[in-house]
Amino acid sequence: MNKRNITPILMVFFSLMAVLPEAAPLVHAQGTPTVSVSPTFNAADIGGSFQVAIALSGVSNLIAYDVGMSYNTNALSASSMNCFGSGTLFGSAPSGSVFPVACTFDNFAGQVECSAALLGGVTIATADGALCIVTFTALAPFGSDLNILNPQIIVEQNGSAVQIPVSEVNGTYLSPPVLLFVIPNATTAPGERVSHLFKGQTSIDLQGFIMLATNAPFSGFGGVIFTIVDPTGNQFAVQSNIAFMFPGNSATVTAHFDFIASNGGVTGTYLLFATLLRCPLPTACANGATTQGLSFKLKA
């Protein structure tokens, strides 16, 4: 992050002290003050977009900040930033109280920066949320660290503007693996394509058949979101477990669907669809292709 912005920000801090209320109470922050990338793990298909927040937590009486984040320009391109609008901490501040300093991204250097101060004695009493939100576009099948840069957090304490130490939690972007369906794509467990309520069969086990492409450049994780359409047209979604695969390997992933809990046990034919979950990490997935699996029936 370019250090040239620090001086004007500090000048704003000193001017704040002239307008802060003299008897402002000291409110201690709850927990460890942290500036973090949120969510920590991100994945998107090439050409797809996703949003990442530079978030603040554990801080009371926030009056100013200067934060930045770096990224790999071979993997990602920043397309927009929201520093003071809806969904950000300063976006909820009273009209006219926000003094914006920087809200920029540089796709050559691979950096974003956002900074601002509050005027007129205004503070964010409990600062837990996004300082800024960055929209990225995935460019290529490469990963990228998302690293917090030189965060400066200023709070009001006993009528003074004070910079407080913060911990940093960085993030990661990973390109999702190349997954394919294997025929029959999705179905029920053996012997469960026809269930009978009078036999007490009120739920079924679903199976999805997937593989990691033979020419995939790296190993990865995968799963399935099963979409069930009941005889009346209502839709229900359940997610499978997540399986690890090497290139060329296949896996069977499973999920459980309860007729009674979902729709009270409507009898008839249920349609089954499956959407790939392409996961560079078990906790970070991007949706892939959707296909139809084998239908199943529930009888009285």
C-alpha positions, 0 to 999 in steps of 0.5 A: 500500500502506498505510504503517501496516504498516511500523512493526510489521514493523520492530519484528519485524525488531529482535526477530529480531536478538536470536534470530539465531545470532551466527555466521551466515555472510554469503551474497551474493545471486546476481544482481539481487534482484527482486520481480516479477509472475509471470507478467508477462502474463495473460489470462482470459475475463470471469467466469474466474479466474487466479492471479498471484504476487508473486515474489522472486528473487536473494535469500539468507537472507531473514527478512522481507518486505512487498510489495503490488500494485495493479490496476484494479478495473474489470477485476479483482476479487481473490477470495483470497490465499495468503501463507504456504501451500503454493507460497509461500516461507514455506509451506516454513518450519518450523512455528511460525517464521512471524510473519504481519503482513498478507495482505489485498486491497481491491477498492475501493482495488485493492490487495493486501498481504502481509508476514511475518517468520521467528522463531527464527533461521530464514532462507530460504537461497535465496529464489527463488519466490512470496511470495504468490499472488493469485487474480483474477476478470475482470470486464469487457473492460478491461485492468489494470496489475499494479504492485508497490508499495513492496517491502521485503525484509529479509535476515540479514547477519552476524547483523543484519537488513538491508533490501536494495534490489530491482528491480521487474518489473510485470505486465499483465492484458489481456482476450482478443479475441473470436475465431470459427471459420470453416468448415471450422474445422480440416483438413489442408493441401490434398491431405493428408487421405489420407496413405500410409506407403509413399509416405513420408508420415509427417506432415501439415500442419494448418490452422485457420481463425479470424477476429476478430469484426467488432464486436470492440472492439480488434484482437488475436492468435489461434491454435488448439490442434489435438487429434488422436484416433488410431484407437486413441483416443489424443489428441495436442495441437499448437499453431499459430502465432499470427496478428494480426488487426484486427476482421473479419479472418480468418487461417489458422494452421498446425501440423505433426503427425508420425504416427511420432513420436506413435504409430509410424504407426497406420493408420486414421481420425484425428479432428481438433478445434480449440480457439481461442487468444484472445490479447491478446498473442502470449505471453498467451492464453486458451482459447476454444471447441472445435469439430470439424474434418475427419477425415483418414486414414493408410494403409499 
